[in-house]
Amino acid sequence: MKSSIWPKLLSIPILLVTVNALSQEATLQCDIGPATREFGGYEWLIYSCSDNATIVVVSAPGNPAMPFYFSLSPDGDGYRLLGEGTGDQSVTQATSESLAALSIQDIAELIEATKK
């Protein structure tokens, strides 16, 4: 019997993002969704966070970038993109470039998609 670790990963704190803003630590809950979108030629799961501004982009099952996630959080007039994981670097690089090109409106639309 083949066991998948992926459902277990979704239920642990990978979707909790700690943000240090103005010397105050706040824990965001990033469990709204997911919406599924394609970036870098592969599917990713998009979750939005309790601040209604941050998103977490997690490699979907079958994505060679797995395990990998990105977070996009407000930073001044734009967004800060962070990524972490050990998946296929060519896929994560292509995805990083796609995510970096998202506009504030694109991110707002992804947030709304997670709520449907």
PyMOL commands that set and color helices and strands:
alter all, ss='L'
color gray80, all
select helices_A, chain A and resi 6-10+13-15+89-100+104-114
alter helices_A, ss='H'
color red, helices_A
select strands_A, chain A and resi 16-21+24-29+32-39+42-48+55-59+68-75+78-85
alter strands_A, ss='S'
color yellow, strands_A
deselect
rebuild
show_as cartoon
